[in-house]
Amino acid sequence: MDHAAEWLEADGLGGFASGTVGGVRTRRYHALLLVATTPPTGRYVLVNGCDAWIEHDGRRFPLSTQCYTPGITSPDGERRLAGFSPTQWPGWSFRLEDGIEVEHQLFAAHGAPRVILSWKLKTPAPGVRLVVRPFLSGRDYHALHHENPTFRFEAHVDGDAVTWRPYDGVPGILARSNGAYEHGPLWYRGFSYAEERDRGLDFVEDLVSPGSFTWDLSAGEALWNLEAELDAGAGARAHMALPAEVGELRAAERLRREAFPSPLHRAADAYLVRRGTGMTIVAGYPWFTDWGRDTFIAMRGLCLAGGRLDDARGILLQWADAVSEGMLPNRFPDRGNEPEFNAVDASLWYVVATHEYLAAVEAAEGHVPESDRRALDHAVQRILTGYADGTRYGIRVDRDGLLAAGQPGVQLTWMDAKVGDWVVTPRIGKPVEVQALWLNALRIGASGSPRWAALLERGTSAFAARFWNPGGGYLYDVVDVDHKPGTVDATFRPNQIFAVGGLPLPLLNGKEARQVVDAVERRLLTRLGLRSLAPGEPGYTARYEGGVAARDGAYHQGTVWPWLLGAFVEAWVRVRGGTVAAKRTARERFLAPLLAHLDDAGLGHISEIADAEPPHRPRGCPFQAWSVGEVLRLDQAVLAAPVRRPPWFPLSRRERGTGGEDTPRVRTA
């Protein structure tokens, strides 16, 4: 296995432990104890890593490796690595020169800011000692730590527990062990992080090691519990016997993980975290928190296809109260509580996710509690009303029934890269996927209020008349560009696929739908997803690399996005009649390469993005929620059974207000 591949242990609160197979920390986010103090935000790195070594017969055998500036690796523990398994949780095996073999494991305790590490001999041997020296910081997880005179080295020792409180305003660190602690503070200077260097960011850090832990490994398993002091309970637990407590934790966590039907289901669990008294979805690890757009796209796979309807309910109800002038927050900041409302599509994805959740509950349980239905329908109607009345950033319904959006300097669609004042893909006007979402939302909303039927009919007619590019045989990306009537942007992008797949209601059928799918397959498809811009288009960028400005400039200019494959495959199957043969072929051609990617980059997960050109190197976040969610949705829903017709049924005259009985609506009741 590639030593640079990364593992992740999420704690269900937004905190996590992560690192590489080889043990070298290559990111500022690689840590043993990284906690969310206001789940899922307020993240701090408390324990960055450690040096570990075996002492036997007067010799010292390192098990760890660090990288120091200017690219020096020391010690040489990585060369003793004999095996790695991510199957249950990260597990390493080391083979020493004198024949001794050591097993090392690590797991996060779900629902607590806590990680358990253990080491044991594979075969008994006398006189074997393990020594571990932790590296501490106590910094914001986006920052770097440097030597300074204010770090507090003092350690409070109480039985098997050692507590450090490095800075005011930062959680204390509780370390428990069944070994012996010896205080001996040292600064370790010049840790170098290759991934940060390659991203054009600061990449050198200094860390503190307050002392060392020693175990007689010949006498039994070495246990090391690391925990953030976020509540009084952490101290109380220090009086319980550590081996018994770890045994219970390990057994409970093993049972919890074994209950997941597949590795994909288990990967999905990492993104479902607590927010307040409800639930939300972390968009990706290691640097994203919960984003509105990402949450509602990802939950269709992570929760609905993944069979976690209670979690879906918690997420939708948690976000229902956040509707403001028809909009839902695109993101919550890492510090503070002021949300950012800069997404035209987040609210529309919420409407779609709500509709699919209600349909899933009806199918599974036969009914939806009336209080839930009222709360969700109220949120949907507030979204539609806010958009119909007009809201922030020029978002409003135009006379043709389509949704106009955008103003200079603001990025509102999912193609949201911005470099300084430069919005890379502004897409001001009427973006194609926004119209697909808007018309789907209108149809869903029409089941709760008849006022949307006429607007739906007008918008549907306008879409059919205005978005088809007869010369190219595909859909325009934006019409009424910059709010100038009649202008079009014919740039070939993947957004048009949502008119055929990825949403309950396809806006194209027949020959035109097939032409769009074929064109997208021919010009955008790669083994890891769809390109965000076709080769040959102005601005096309083959590689996502360089400094921040270069990478942000390439983000939606060709870079491959795995999450888009969900809509594409659904469209591909739809235009072939949803047959068993089509689904079988799609599974082999499109899904299999993404499932193979579970063994690359972020182990067990799907990356955020990849280079536009072969070999399509994975980039961005190695653990991305909507990438995993769409793969799970394909595997469990789209390709697992015949593609179901959208559950529309005719509107009554009362609901529609006028006209005949042939206008369809969404079933939500």
N, C-alpha and C positions, 0 to 999 in steps of 0.2 A: 504494500500500500504506500502511496505517495506520502513522504514524511511532511510535506507542506500542507496536506489536506487538514481541514479543521473539524473539530468536534464541538458540540454545544450541549450544556446541561442547563435548562431553564428551570426557574423555581416557582413559576405560576404567578409571580408578583411583578414581573418585569425585570428582575435581576437574573443573573446567570453566571456560570463559569464557562470558559472557553479557552481553546488553545490549539496547537497543532499536534499531529500524530507524533512527530519527532521530538516535541517538547520545547522547541525554540519559539519564544513569543515573538511574533512578527507584526502584531498590531498593538496599539495603545489600549485596545479593548480586551486583549487576552488577559485573563485574570482567574484566580481561584475563587475569590469572593468579591463579586460586583453586585451591589444591592440597590433596590429601588426604595427610597425612603418615603415616597408618596406614590404608591403603586398606580400606574407603571412608570412614573417619572421620578425625578429627584435622585438620579443614579450616581452612586459613588463607587470608585474602585478602592477597596480596603486592603485586600491581600492580592498583590499582583502576580506572585509566583513564589518559587522556592528553589533552592539548591538542595539536592539530596544525594547522599553517597553511602556506600556500604564499607564498613571497616572489618577486615578479617585477616588473621595471621599477619598482622603488622602492615597490611597493604590497604590502600584506599581505592575504591572503585566508584567513580561518579555515575549516577543514574540520570543526571540532568545536564542540559546544555543551555547556555545563554549566548546571546550575540551582543558584543560590545563594539562601539565605534573604534576604529573605522572598518568594521566588518570582521572583527576577530571573534571566533567562537571558542568558548571555554566554560566549563570543563568539557570532556569528551563523552558524556553519557549517551549521546544519541547513537554512537557506534555499538553500544551494548544492547540496543533495542532488538529483541528477537521476534516480537510479534505485537500486534495491536488488534483489538476487537471492539467495535462500537455497538455490538448487538444488544446488550442489555443496558449498559452504561459504559463509558470509556474504561478500557482495561488494557494494560501494557504488561508484557513479559520481558524480562532482562536476563541475559545470559552472561555471567562474568567469566573472566579469563581462568579462574581457578575452578570452574565447573558449577559454581553456585547459581541457582536460578531464582529470581525474585518476581513475584506478581504484584502489580500495583493497580488499584482501582479508585474511581472517583465517582460520586453521584451527588446531585442536588436533592435536598429534601423538599418535596413539593409543598408549597404553601408556607414556606418559611425562608428567611434570608440565611441559608445554612448549607454548607457542603461538607461531605464526609470523605476523607481520604484514608486509604489503608494500604499496607504493604505486608506481604508474608512470603516465607520461603516455600518453593514448590516441593522441595524434599528436605527433610531435617538435616541440619548441620550445626555443629557446636561453635560457639564463640563468634557469632555473626551479629554485628551492631549496625543499626541504621541511624544516621544523623540527618536532620532536616533543618535548614535555615530559611525562615520565611522572609519575603520581601514585601514591605508595607509602603503605602503612600497616604491614602485618605484624601483623594482628589476627585473632582468632577470627572466623569468617565470620558468626556471629550477632550480633557486637558492633558498636560504632562506635568510631572513632578520634578522639582529640582532641589538640590541641596540648599538648606536654609537653617537659620538658627532657632526657628520657632517650633520645630518638630519635637514633640515630647517623647522621649525614649522610655520613660518609666513604665515598669510592668507591675501590675498588682497580681500576686500569686495567692490563690485560695484553693488548697487541695490539688485536684487535677486540672484546675482552670487557671489560665493566664489571661489577663485583660490589658489591652493597650488602648489609650485614648489620645491619638496623635495630635488632633487639633480641636479647638472649640468649634461647635456647630457641625461636627462630623461624627457619625456613629462610632461608638467604641467597637473594638474587635475582641471577641471572646474566643480563645483557643483552648480546647480541652484535649487531653491526650492520656494514654495509659503508659507514657514514657516519662522522662525527666527533663525539666526545662532548666537551662543555664543562661543567665542574662549576660549579654556581651554585645552591646550596640556597635554597629558599623554602618557607614554609608557605602553603598555600591554605586559607582558612578559610570555613566556613559552607556547604559543599555540602548541598543539600536534596534529600531523596528523597520524591517524592510518594506512592509506593505505601506506604511505611512510615508516613507521616503519615496516610493514609487508613485504615491498619490500627490506628491508635491507638497507635503505637509511637514511640520516639525516632527522629528523622529528620534530624538535622543532624550533619555530620561535618567534621573538619579532616584534610587530607592533606598529605603532604610531596612536593615536587618537588626532587630532588637536583641536577638539571641538565638539559641538553637535548642532543638528537641532531640533526645537520644532514646532509642529503644533497644532492648535485647531481643533481636528478631528470632534468635534460637528458642526463646521462651514462649513465643506465640506471635499472633498477628499484631502489628502496630496500627493503632487507630489515632486519627487526628481530626478533630471536629472544629471547623471554623464557622463562626456565626457573628452576625452584626447585632450590636446591642441597640435594638429599636424599642424594646419594652422591658418591663421588670421581669418578665418570665424567663428571659435568657439567663439571668443570674440564678433564678430558682432552679433551673434545670442543671446547673453546675453541681448540685448536690446529689444527683442521681448517678448510679454506676454506669460509666460510659460504655463498657462492652455490652451490657444488657440493653441499653438504650439504642446503640447502633444496631444490635441484632434485630430489635423490633422495627426500627426505621428501614433497615435493609429488606426485611421480609415484607413490610407493607408496601414499599416502593416497588419491589419485584412483582408482587401481586397486581398492583395498579398498572404497571407497564405490560404485564402479560395479558391483561384484559383487553388490550387494543387488538382489533381484528387483523391488522397488518402494520408493517413498518410505516406506511404512509399515514395511517391513523395516529400512530405514536408521534410521528413528526408534527402532525397538525396540533397535537396537544401543547407543544412548546409555545405557540402563539396566543393561546387563550389564557388571559390573565385577568386579574382583579382590577377594577377601577371603582373606588368608593364602595358602595354596597352591591354593585353590579359587576358586569363583565365587559371586556373589550378585547381587541385583537392587536397585538404588537405587529406592526407592518413588516419588520425584519430585524434580524440581529446581525451585527452588534450595535448599530447606531440609531435605528429608528425607534420611535415610540408608537402610539396608536394614531393612525391617520384615518379620517372619516372615509374617504374614497376607498382606501385599501381594505378597511374593515368590512365594508358591505360587499365588496367584490369577493374577498377571501372567505367570508363566512358561508357563502353558498356551497363551497367545497368543504371547508374545515368543519362546519357545523351541520349543514343540511345533508350533504352527501355523506358526511362522516357519522351521521346518526346521533348528533349531539343537539337535540332540539331544545333541551332545557338551557343549554349555553346560548343558543341562538336567541331564545326568548329573553334571557338576561341582557344580552348585548342590545337587542332592538329596544327594549324598554329603557335601558340605561341611556341610550342616545335620543329617545323620543322627546325628552324634556329639553334637549339642546337646540331644537328648531328655533331659528331667529330670522324673521322676515323671509321665511321659506327656505333658508339655508341651514345646513349643518356644518359644524366646524370641520375644516380640512385637517387640522392638527391642533393638539394641545402642546404648549411649550414645555421644555424640560424643567423650567423654573417658573413659578407663578401659575395663575389660573385663567388668564385671559386667552380664550381660544382664537384661532385664526380662521376667518371665513373667506377663503380665497379659492373656492372650488365650485364651479357651476354644476358639476356632475355628482358630487358626493350625496346630495339630497335625493337625486334621481335613482342612484344605486340603492339608497335606503328603501325607496318605494318598491323597487324590484325585489330586494331581499325580503321585505315584509310580505309581499304577495307570495313568494315561494315558500316562506316559512309557514304562513297560514295554510297553504295547500298541503304542505308536508304534515302538519299537525292533523288536519282533517283526514288525510290518508292513514296516518298511524293511529290516531286516537278517536276519530269520529267527530270531535267537536273541539272548539276553541273556547276557553273561558270568556264570558262576555266582557269582563273588565279588561282583559288583554286586548280583545278585539276593538273595544272602544278606544283604548289608549293608542293603539297602532293606527287605527283609521283616522283618529284625530290628528296624529302626526302627519299622515299622508295628505290629508285635506289641507293642513296648514302649509305644507310644502307647495302643493299645487296652487293654492290661493296666493301665497307669497310671490311665486314666479309669475302668475297671471297678472297680479297687480303691479309687478315690477319691484326689483330689489337692488342690492348692491351691484356695483361694477357694470351697470348697464344691462343687467339680466332682465329680460322682459319678453312677453309674447308679442310678436309682430302681427301685422294684419293678415299675413298668410297662414297664421296658426303655428308657425315654427318659432323656436326659441332663439332669440338673439342674445349675445353675451359678449362682454369684453370692453376694456378701455386700455389706452396705452399705459405700459409699465406694469401691468398685472397679468399673471399667468393663471388662467382659470381651468384649463382642461388637464387631463392626466399628463399631457406633454408639457410639463411645468418647469423646465430648466430656466434658470435666470443667472446671468453673470453680471454682477453690478446692476446697472440700470438696463442692461440688454436682456430682453425676454427672447429667448432663442427661437421658440415657436409660438408666437402670440396667438394665432388662430382666432383673431377677433372677427366676429360676425356670427355665422351659423355653422358650427362644426358638425360633421356628419354623424359622429357617434352620439353627440349631445341630442341631436334630433331623434335618433333611434331610442335613446333613453327617455326623452320627453314624451314621445308618442306612446311608448310602453307605459309610462307613468300615468298619462291621461286615461288610457284604457283601464288600468288598474283602479284609478280614482273614480272612474265612471260608475263602478259598482256601488260606491258609497254616496255618490252625488250625481244627479243627472246633468248638472251644469257643464260637465266636461265633454259631453258627446259631440256637440256641434264643433267645438274647438278641435277635437280629435279628428273629425271628418275633414275639416278644412286643412289641418296640418298634414294629414296623410296624403291628401290630394296634392298639396304643394310639394311634399317630399318627392313624390313620384314624378312630378313635372320638372323639378328644378335641380335634382342631384345627379341625374343620369348624364354621363359624358358620352354622347353618341360616337364621337370620333375615337375615343380611347377604349370604349367598351367596359367602363368601370364607373365608380362614383367619384364626384368631386369631393375633396377633403373639406372645403369650406365654401359656402355661397354667401353672397352679400359681404364680401371681404371688407373689413374695417367699416362695416355698416354702410357700404356703398351699394345701393340696389343694383342687381344684375351682374355684379362682378363675381368671378369664381376663382378658386385655387385648385388647379388640376394636379397638384403635386401628388405622386403616388405614395400613399401611406396606408398602414394597416387598419385605420379607424373605420373604414368602410365595411369591414367584415361584420361589424355589429348590426348592420342592416339585414344580415342573412343568418347569423348564428350568435350565440352567447346571451341572447335575451329571449324572454318568452314569446314575443310577437316578432316574427320576421317581417321586414318591410318590403323585401323583394322576394319574388317567387319565379319559377320557370326559367326561361332562357337567360334573363338578365342576372338572376341570382347565380346561375352556373357560370356565367362569364366573370362575375366578380370573384368567385371562389377560385376559378382557374387562374385568373390574373394574379391574385394574391399568392397562390401556390407557386406560380412561375417566377415571380419577381421578389417575393419576400420570405418564402419559407426556408428555414434552416433546421438542422437536427435539434436545436435547443429552443426554437420558437420562431417568431416573426420579426424580421427587420422593421425598424421604425421608419425607414425611408428606403426607397428602392435605389439600387446601384444605378448610377448615371444621372440621378437627380442633382440639381445644384445643392451643395452643402453636404453631400453624402460623405460620411466618415467611416473608414474601414475598421479603425481600432479605437477602443475606449481606453486612453492612456494619457500620461502627462500630468501636468498640474491641475489645479481645481478648475481654472477657466477652460482649459483644453478638454477636460473630461465632461464638464457641464455642457460645453458646446457640442459634444458628440452624443450626449445622453439620448436624444430622440432624433438623431440625424443618421440613422443606419443601425445603431446599436440594437442587438437582438433582445427581445423581451419574452421569456418563457410563458408568462401569464396569458399572453395573447393567443397561445396555441389552443386554449380552451374554446374560445369563440370560433377560431378557424376550424377545428376538428368538428365541432357541432355543425357548422355551416357545411363542411365537406360532406358529412353524413346526410344532412337534410337534403341537399340537392341531388343525392343519389337515392332518395326515397326512404332513408332510414332502415335499409334492409340489414339483415343479419350479416350478409356478405360484406356490405359496406363497412359495418362496424368492425368486423374482424380485420379487414384490410387496414382500416384506420388505426386500430390498436397496434398492428404490426409496424406500420409505416411511421406513425407519428408519436404514439405513446411510448413504445418500447425504448427509443433513444432517451427520452426524458427519465424513464425509470432507471435506465443504466446510469444516468447522471447522479443518482442517489449515492453512488460510490465515489464521486468526484467532489472536489472543492469542499462544500459544507456537507459532511457525511450524514446520509440519511435524509437530506433536504434538497431543495432545488434553488439554484442561485437567482439573484435578482435580474441580472443581465449577462450578456456575452458579446464578444466582438462580432462585428457584422460579417467578417470574412474568416474562412478557415484558418486555423482549426477551431474557431469560435471559442476562444479561451473564456471561461467564466470570469465575470467581473462583478463589481459592486458588492452588495451584501451577499455572503455565501448562504444565508438562511433567510428566505423571503416568503412571507405569508401567502400572498396571492399566487405566487408560483406553485407552492405546495397545494394551495386550495384548488386551483384550476386543474392540476394533475389528478387530485383526489376526485374532483367532480367528473372528470372524464372517465376515470377508472370505475367509479361506483355508480354513476348515473348515466351519462351520455352514451358510453360504450358498453354498459352492463346489461342493458335491456333495450328493446325497440324504442327508438326516439319517439316520445309521446307528443301528441298534438298539444299545443298550448290550451289550457283549460278555459277557453273563452266560451260564452254562450250568449244568445241574443239579448239585447236590451229591450225592456218593455217600453211601450209608448210613454208611460209615466216617467221612467228613468231617463229616457232620451229627450223627452219634451216635445219632439216633433218627428214626423217621418214614419217610415214603415218599420218592419220587424227584422230587417236584415243587417243592422249594425251590430257587430259583435262587442262583447265586453269581457272583462276578467272575472273569473269566479274567485271570490274571496270569502264567500259565506257558505 
